[in-house]
Amino acid sequence: MAEKIDEKGSSQSGLHSPTNGLAVPTGPPTLRDLLQHARITRAREKHGEGVVQDEPHVNKTIHQEELDNARRALRTASWVSVFFLITTDILGPFNAPFAFSQVGYVPGAILYIVMGGMAAYTGLILAHLFFNLDSEVYPVKTYGDLGYLIFGKVFKRVCDVLQSLQLIINVGLICLSNAQAVEQIAASNRFCFSIAVLIWTLVGMVVGQIRSLKSYGWLANSAVWLNLIIIFTSMGFVSHSPPNFAGAKAAYGIDPGPIEKAAFVSLPLNAKVNGIMNMVFAYGGAMIFPEFLAEMRRPMDFWKGMACAQLLITVVYLMYGLFVYSFQGQFTLPLAFQGVSKQSWQDVGNVLGLITGLIAAGLYGNIGIKVAYYNIVEDWFNGPPLMSRKGRYIWTIMVVVYWAVAFVIASAIPQVQTISGLVAAVCIMQFTYTFPPLMLLGYKMRISANGLHKTDNAPIGEVPAQIQAEDPGDTWRDFSRWKRAFFGGNWLFNLFNLIIFLGGLTMACLGMYGSGLSIKEQFDSAGAATSFGCSAPV
């Protein structure tokens, strides 16, 4: 447990500057400090600002006051906004039929339900940790901040790097998907595929100028309904159209033939693993749940938006995946609405998909650039707050650079199904299934080690009493502290989270292997799209 914020005096560097005009008390924060300040903040959110007075030993500086005002300006989102943001924070269910085509009916249905349940559990873990650790004095703005308060600076850097990688690849992936849609719409008048990717990169640079998530609320709302329109119209088209054999030939190298469906599909292991990783993509929203919580007016209401969103996502993915796979079988394309053979029907899905994809890419870019801004501009260079005038100029430059990098990624690996599987294995598995149970395990172990069970079990949102820690004084170098940490509380619950963590880590490693082989096979197949080339992958 080295380098985490601990009552033994570990480093405080790596967390954002305190807000609400409050300077951090002298010395690094202890777990007791974090719990005390978090409960004061939750009580203020529930009962009003005057319910708890500021501690007398904190002071205000000009830079901290600026950061406080910037943070308050962002905290405007409601749980309804979060619902729409989470449902927008996915590629859409259009890769679900492809996932079923790689594993079959039975494994596909079971895995979507099980993964949905586990994603809901890990989402509640992140919310629980946020409620107990975020405060006006020690604010949590990103996933990495939450990890830092539990495991320290090294873990925060790992989270920040993986989160930035996932977000920028997601942006590149949507640029790639939209470019494919443009190529299909152009039909016989096709132009260089890399130019199509560049067009959407330039459009994204314009959309990316929005800084507040609240400003994305109405866009996210419209994207959800547009996605539902695509789902139901494409289901109607698929049921009255043969598969897009030409697209399947370009994507997989398979010739036209009878449509084959199966309860269990006989494909190589790497193909099945890549299909499962595409399922994981459905539940990739956990990576930015802390960012949503940080911009909510009432974070305690987060569970409402998350529960509604996860239920909708699971039902829609199952329904759409099973339906389209039943009609298209092995010819199912990675973006299912592109799998119909009639050009006009392709155009309907592609045009609507362009709009929803651009909104989702804008959301990914917004969060990704904020992570970079908080860590590089505010932390490393002590720069201006994001919502300030100078912050506006820096943001504009960062948006252009961010989308330029996304263009390079999209043009370098021009296959939607393989790049989505790779990012799911490298990043999404960690943020949704691996890190949350590990972080909860670390948090519970620290609670037990410090004798803070009473505080941890107290209702969140009520005016807190002064917290007292019952710590015997041993350190993490002593076996007694590790033993008390794991077995001092509910050790079966700790064991459960440890098993979930190890299972997620194992699946992530398998996913990296499968996705890597799939990418190699795609590039080796005859007629496949090449990096920075002009031929389209569909």
C-alpha positions in Angstrom: 0.0 0.0 0.0 3.0 2.3 -0.5 2.5 5.8 -1.8 -1.2 6.0 -1.0 -2.6 8.8 1.1 -2.3 7.3 4.6 -2.3 8.3 8.2 1.4 7.4 8.3 2.3 10.5 6.3 2.6 9.6 2.6 2.9 12.1 -0.3 0.0 14.4 -1.1 1.2 15.4 -4.6 -0.9 14.3 -7.5 -4.3 15.5 -6.4 -5.9 18.6 -7.7 -5.7 21.8 -5.7 -8.4 22.1 -3.0 -11.5 24.0 -3.8 -14.2 26.0 -2.1 -11.5 28.5 -1.3 -10.0 26.1 1.3 -6.4 25.3 1.7 -5.4 21.8 2.8 -4.5 21.5 6.4 -0.8 21.3 7.2 0.5 17.8 6.4 -0.8 15.0 4.2 -4.5 14.0 4.6 -5.2 10.9 6.6 -8.1 8.5 5.8 -9.9 10.1 8.8 -9.5 13.5 7.2 -10.8 12.3 3.9 -13.9 10.7 5.5 -14.6 13.8 7.6 -14.4 16.3 4.8 -16.4 14.0 2.4 -19.3 13.7 4.9 -19.3 17.5 5.5 -19.6 18.0 1.7 -22.4 15.4 1.3 -24.3 17.0 4.2 -24.0 20.4 2.6 -25.3 19.0 -0.7 -28.3 17.5 1.0 -29.2 20.2 3.6 -27.6 23.4 2.3 -24.3 25.3 2.6 -24.9 26.6 6.2 -25.5 23.2 7.8 -21.7 22.7 8.6 -19.3 25.5 9.3 -15.8 25.6 7.7 -13.1 24.2 9.9 -11.1 27.0 11.5 -7.7 25.7 10.3 -8.3 26.2 6.6 -7.5 29.3 4.6 -8.3 30.8 1.2 -5.8 31.7 -1.5 -6.5 33.5 -4.8 -5.6 30.6 -7.0 -7.7 28.2 -4.9 -10.7 30.5 -5.0 -10.4 30.6 -8.8 -10.4 26.8 -8.9 -13.3 26.7 -6.6 -15.4 29.0 -8.8 -14.5 27.0 -11.9 -15.6 23.8 -10.2 -18.8 25.3 -9.0 -19.5 26.5 -12.5 -19.3 22.9 -13.8 -21.5 21.3 -11.1 -24.8 21.7 -12.8 -25.7 18.3 -14.2 -28.8 16.4 -13.0 -29.3 12.6 -12.8 -31.5 12.9 -15.9 -28.5 14.5 -17.8 -26.3 11.7 -16.5 -28.7 9.1 -17.8 -28.5 10.6 -21.3 -24.7 11.1 -21.0 -24.2 7.4 -20.0 -26.4 6.1 -22.8 -24.5 8.3 -25.3 -21.2 7.2 -23.8 -21.3 4.0 -25.9 -20.6 3.2 -29.5 -24.3 2.2 -29.8 -25.7 -1.3 -30.0 -24.6 -1.6 -33.6 -21.7 -3.9 -32.8 -23.8 -6.3 -30.7 -24.9 -8.4 -33.7 -21.2 -8.8 -34.7 -20.5 -10.0 -31.1 -23.2 -12.7 -31.4 -21.9 -13.8 -34.8 -18.5 -14.6 -33.1 -19.8 -16.6 -30.1 -23.4 -17.7 -30.9 -26.8 -17.2 -29.3 -26.3 -18.9 -25.9 -22.9 -17.5 -24.9 -23.8 -14.1 -26.3 -27.1 -13.7 -24.3 -25.5 -15.1 -21.1 -22.4 -12.8 -21.3 -24.4 -9.7 -22.1 -26.6 -10.2 -19.0 -23.8 -11.2 -16.7 -21.5 -8.4 -17.9 -24.4 -5.9 -17.5 -25.0 -7.0 -13.9 -21.3 -6.8 -13.1 -21.1 -3.3 -14.7 -24.0 -2.1 -12.5 -22.2 -3.5 -9.5 -18.9 -1.8 -10.3 -20.7 1.4 -11.1 -22.2 1.4 -7.7 -18.7 0.8 -6.3 -17.4 3.9 -8.0 -20.3 6.0 -6.7 -19.8 4.6 -3.2 -16.1 5.5 -3.2 -16.8 9.0 -4.6 -19.4 9.7 -1.8 -16.9 8.6 0.9 -13.8 10.3 -0.5 -14.7 13.4 -2.6 -15.0 16.7 -0.8 -14.6 20.4 -1.3 -11.1 20.2 0.3 -10.0 17.1 -1.5 -12.0 17.0 -4.7 -12.3 14.1 -7.1 -12.5 15.2 -10.7 -11.3 12.2 -12.6 -11.0 8.4 -12.2 -7.3 8.8 -11.4 -8.1 11.1 -8.5 -10.3 8.4 -7.0 -7.5 5.9 -7.4 -5.0 8.3 -5.9 -7.0 8.7 -2.7 -6.9 4.9 -2.2 -3.6 3.7 -3.7 -1.5 6.8 -4.3 0.3 8.6 -7.1 1.5 5.6 -9.2 -2.0 4.1 -9.4 -3.3 7.5 -10.4 -0.8 7.8 -13.3 -1.8 4.3 -14.5 -5.5 5.4 -14.5 -4.8 8.7 -16.2 -2.7 7.0 -19.0 -5.2 4.3 -19.7 -8.2 6.7 -19.5 -6.5 9.1 -22.0 -5.7 6.1 -24.2 -9.2 4.8 -24.2 -10.8 8.2 -24.8 -8.6 9.1 -27.7 -9.0 5.7 -29.3 -12.8 6.0 -28.9 -12.7 9.3 -30.7 -10.6 7.8 -33.5 -12.9 4.8 -33.6 -15.9 7.0 -34.2 -14.1 9.0 -36.8 -13.4 5.7 -38.5 -17.1 4.6 -38.3 -18.3 7.9 -39.7 -15.8 7.7 -42.5 -17.1 4.2 -43.4 -20.7 5.7 -43.4 -19.6 8.4 -45.8 -18.0 5.9 -48.1 -21.2 3.9 -48.2 -23.3 6.9 -48.8 -21.0 8.0 -51.7 -21.5 4.5 -53.3 -20.0 4.7 -56.8 -18.6 8.1 -56.2 -16.2 7.1 -53.5 -13.1 9.0 -52.6 -9.9 8.3 -50.6 -10.9 6.7 -47.3 -8.3 8.6 -45.2 -9.8 11.9 -46.5 -13.2 10.8 -45.2 -11.6 10.2 -41.8 -10.0 13.7 -42.0 -13.3 15.3 -42.7 -14.8 14.0 -39.5 -11.7 15.0 -37.6 -12.1 18.6 -38.7 -15.8 18.6 -37.7 -14.9 17.1 -34.3 -12.4 20.0 -33.7 -15.4 22.4 -34.0 -17.8 20.3 -31.8 -15.0 19.8 -29.2 -15.0 23.5 -28.3 -17.8 22.8 -25.8 -16.3 22.7 -22.3 -19.2 21.9 -19.9 -21.0 18.6 -19.8 -24.3 20.4 -19.2 -24.0 21.9 -22.6 -23.9 18.3 -24.0 -27.1 17.5 -22.2 -29.5 18.3 -25.0 -27.1 16.8 -27.6 -26.9 13.6 -25.6 -30.7 13.5 -25.2 -31.1 13.8 -29.0 -28.4 11.1 -29.6 -30.3 8.6 -27.5 -33.5 9.0 -29.5 -31.7 9.0 -32.8 -30.0 5.8 -31.8 -33.4 4.2 -31.0 -34.6 5.3 -34.4 -31.6 3.7 -36.1 -32.2 0.5 -34.1 -35.9 0.1 -35.1 -35.5 1.2 -38.7 -32.5 -1.0 -39.3 -34.3 -4.0 -37.7 -37.1 -3.4 -40.3 -34.6 -3.1 -43.1 -32.6 -6.2 -42.1 -35.8 -8.4 -42.0 -36.6 -7.4 -45.6 -33.1 -7.3 -47.1 -30.4 -9.9 -47.8 -27.1 -9.2 -46.1 -24.5 -6.8 -47.6 -22.4 -9.6 -49.2 -20.0 -7.1 -50.8 -19.4 -5.5 -47.4 -18.8 -8.8 -45.7 -16.4 -9.8 -48.5 -14.4 -6.6 -47.9 -14.5 -6.9 -44.1 -13.9 -10.7 -43.7 -13.0 -12.1 -47.0 -16.0 -14.5 -47.0 -17.9 -15.3 -50.2 -21.7 -15.1 -50.6 -23.6 -18.3 -49.5 -26.3 -19.6 -47.2 -26.9 -17.7 -43.9 -25.7 -19.7 -40.9 -26.7 -19.2 -37.3 -25.8 -21.3 -34.3 -26.3 -21.5 -30.6 -22.6 -22.1 -30.3 -20.3 -20.8 -33.1 -17.2 -22.8 -34.1 -14.6 -20.1 -34.7 -10.9 -19.8 -33.6 -10.4 -18.7 -30.0 -9.0 -15.3 -31.0 -12.2 -14.6 -33.0 -14.4 -15.5 -30.0 -12.4 -13.4 -27.6 -12.6 -10.5 -30.0 -16.3 -10.9 -30.1 -16.5 -10.9 -26.3 -14.4 -7.8 -26.1 -16.9 -6.1 -28.4 -19.5 -7.0 -25.8 -17.3 -5.4 -23.1 -17.5 -2.2 -25.2 -21.2 -2.0 -24.3 -20.4 -1.2 -20.7 -17.4 1.1 -21.1 -19.1 4.1 -19.4 -17.6 3.4 -16.0 -14.4 5.0 -17.1 -15.9 8.5 -16.9 -18.4 7.9 -14.1 -16.3 9.9 -11.6 -16.2 12.8 -14.1 -20.0 12.7 -14.3 -20.3 12.6 -10.5 -17.9 15.6 -10.2 -20.2 17.7 -12.4 -23.5 16.8 -10.8 -25.5 19.2 -8.7 -26.5 16.3 -6.4 -24.0 13.4 -6.8 -26.1 11.3 -4.4 -28.7 11.0 -7.2 -26.2 9.4 -9.6 -27.4 5.9 -9.0 -30.8 6.8 -10.6 -29.3 7.8 -13.9 -26.8 4.9 -13.9 -29.4 2.2 -13.1 -31.8 3.4 -15.8 -29.0 3.7 -18.3 -27.5 0.2 -17.6 -30.9 -1.4 -17.8 -31.7 0.3 -21.1 -28.3 -0.6 -22.5 -28.6 -4.3 -21.6 -32.1 -4.7 -23.0 -31.3 -2.8 -26.2 -28.1 -4.7 -26.9 -29.7 -8.1 -26.3 -32.7 -7.3 -28.4 -30.8 -5.8 -31.3 -28.0 -8.3 -31.3 -30.2 -11.3 -31.3 -32.6 -9.9 -34.0 -30.0 -8.9 -36.5 -27.8 -12.0 -36.1 -30.9 -14.1 -36.7 -31.3 -12.5 -40.2 -27.6 -12.1 -41.2 -25.6 -14.8 -39.5 -22.0 -14.9 -40.4 -22.4 -11.9 -42.8 -23.1 -9.5 -39.9 -21.0 -6.4 -40.2 -19.3 -4.6 -37.2 -21.8 -1.7 -37.7 -25.0 -3.7 -38.2 -27.0 -1.0 -39.9 -24.5 -1.0 -42.7 -25.3 -4.7 -43.4 -28.4 -4.2 -45.6 -27.9 -4.6 -49.3 -30.2 -1.8 -50.5 -28.3 1.5 -50.9 -31.2 3.8 -49.8 -31.7 1.8 -46.6 -27.9 1.9 -45.9 -28.1 5.7 -46.3 -30.8 6.1 -43.6 -28.8 4.4 -40.9 -25.5 6.0 -42.0 -26.9 9.6 -42.0 -28.4 9.2 -38.5 -25.3 7.3 -37.3 -23.1 10.2 -38.4 -25.0 12.5 -36.1 -25.0 10.2 -33.1 -21.4 9.2 -33.6 -20.2 12.8 -33.7 -22.1 13.6 -30.5 -20.5 10.6 -28.8 -17.0 11.5 -30.1 -17.5 15.0 -28.8 -18.3 13.6 -25.3 -15.3 11.4 -25.3 -13.1 14.2 -26.4 -14.5 16.6 -23.8 -13.7 14.2 -21.0 -10.3 13.2 -22.4 -9.2 16.8 -22.9 -10.4 17.7 -19.3 -8.2 14.8 -17.9 -5.2 16.3 -19.8 -6.1 19.8 -18.8 -6.4 19.0 -15.1 -3.2 17.0 -15.0 -1.0 19.0 -17.3 -2.2 22.6 -17.2 -3.6 23.0 -13.7 -1.3 20.5 -11.8 2.0 20.5 -13.6 2.1 24.1 -14.7 -0.2 25.7 -12.1 -2.2 27.2 -15.0 -5.5 29.0 -15.2 -8.8 27.3 -14.3 -10.6 25.5 -17.2 -13.6 27.9 -17.2 -11.4 31.1 -17.2 -10.7 33.2 -20.3 -7.1 32.0 -20.5 -8.4 28.4 -20.0 -10.6 29.0 -23.1 -7.6 29.7 -25.3 -5.6 26.7 -24.0 -8.7 24.4 -24.4 -9.0 25.4 -28.1 -5.4 24.5 -28.8 -5.7 21.2 -26.9 -8.9 20.2 -28.9 -7.1 20.6 -32.2 -4.1 18.5 -31.0 -6.4 15.8 -29.5 -8.4 15.3 -32.6 -5.3 15.3 -34.8 -4.0 12.4 -32.8 -7.3 10.6 -33.1 -7.1 10.9 -36.9 -3.7 9.2 -36.8 -5.1 6.3 -34.7 -8.2 5.9 -37.0 -6.2 5.9 -40.2 -3.5 3.5 -38.8 -6.0 0.7 -37.8 -8.9 1.0 -40.2 -11.1 -1.9 -38.9 -13.9 -1.1 -36.4 -14.3 -4.6 -35.0 -10.6 -5.1 -34.2 -9.8 -1.7 -32.8 -12.9 -1.8 -30.6 -11.9 -5.2 -29.2 -8.4 -4.0 -28.5 -9.5 -0.9 -26.6 -12.0 -3.0 -24.7 -9.2 -5.4 -23.6 -6.6 -2.8 -22.8 -8.7 -0.1 -21.2 -12.5 -0.8 -20.7 -11.9 -4.1 -18.9 -9.8 -2.4 -16.4 -12.1 0.6 -15.7 -15.3 -1.4 -15.6 -14.4 -4.8 -14.2 -10.8 -4.8 -12.8 -10.1 -1.5 -11.1 -13.4 -0.9 -9.2 -13.3 -4.1 -7.1 -9.6 -3.6 -6.5 -10.2 0.0 -5.3 -13.1 -1.1 -3.1 -10.9 -3.8 -1.6 -8.2 -1.3 -0.9 -10.6 1.1 0.7 -12.2 -1.5 2.9 -8.8 -2.8 4.0 -7.7 0.7 5.0 -11.0 1.2 6.9 -10.4 -2.0 8.8 -6.7 -1.2 9.4 -7.6 2.2 10.9 -10.6 1.1 12.9 -13.0 3.3 11.1 -15.9 0.9 10.7 -18.4 3.1 12.6 -17.8 6.0 10.2 -17.9 3.8 7.1 -21.2 2.3 8.1 -22.8 5.7 9.1 -25.5 7.2 6.8 -24.0 9.4 4.1 -25.5 12.9 3.8 -26.1 13.5 7.5 -24.2 16.0 9.6 -21.1 14.1 10.8 -19.8 13.9 14.3 -16.0 14.2 14.9 -14.5 11.0 13.5 -12.2 9.0 15.8 -9.8 6.4 14.4 -9.1 3.3 16.5 -5.7 2.6 15.0 -3.2 0.6 17.2 -0.3 2.2 15.5 1.3 -0.5 13.4 2.4 0.1 9.8 2.0 -1.6 6.5 5.4 -3.2 7.0 3.8 -5.2 9.8 1.9 -8.4 9.1 -0.6 -7.6 11.8 -1.8 -4.6 9.9 -2.4 -6.6 6.7 -4.1 -9.3 8.7 -6.4 -6.8 10.4 -7.0 -5.0 7.1 -8.3 -8.1 5.2 -9.9 -10.1 8.0 -10.9 -7.3 10.4 -14.1 -6.5 8.5 -16.2 -8.6 6.2 -13.4 -10.9 4.8 -15.8 -12.8 2.6 -16.8 -9.6 0.8 -13.1 -8.7 0.5 -12.4 -12.1 -1.0 -15.3 -11.7 -3.4 -13.9 -8.4 -4.7 -10.4 -9.9 -4.9 -11.8 -12.8 -7.1 -13.6 -10.3 -9.4 -10.4 -8.3 -9.8 -8.4 -11.3 -10.7 -11.1 -12.6 -13.1 -11.2 -9.2 -14.8 -7.5 -9.0 -15.1 -7.3 -12.5 -16.6 -10.0 -11.7 -19.2 -8.2 -8.5 -20.1 -5.0 -10.4 -20.9 -6.9 -12.9 -22.9 -8.6 -10.1 -24.8 -5.3 -8.4 -25.7 -4.1 -11.7 -27.1 -7.3 -12.3 -29.1 -7.5 -8.7 -30.4 -3.9 -8.7 -31.4 -4.3 -11.8 -33.5 -7.5 -10.5 -35.1 -5.7 -7.3 -36.1 -2.9 -9.3 -37.7 -5.4 -11.5 -39.6 -7.3 -8.5 -40.9 -4.2 -6.9 -42.3 -3.0 -10.2 -43.8 -6.3 -10.9 -45.6 -6.5 -10.1 -49.3 -8.1 -6.8 -50.2 -8.1 -5.5 -46.6 -7.9 -1.8 -46.0 -4.3 -0.6 -45.2 -3.0 2.0 -42.8 -3.4 5.6 -44.2 -4.7 4.1 -47.5 -7.5 5.1 -49.8 -9.4 1.8 -49.9 -12.4 1.5 -47.5 -12.8 -1.4 -45.1 -16.4 -2.0 -46.2 
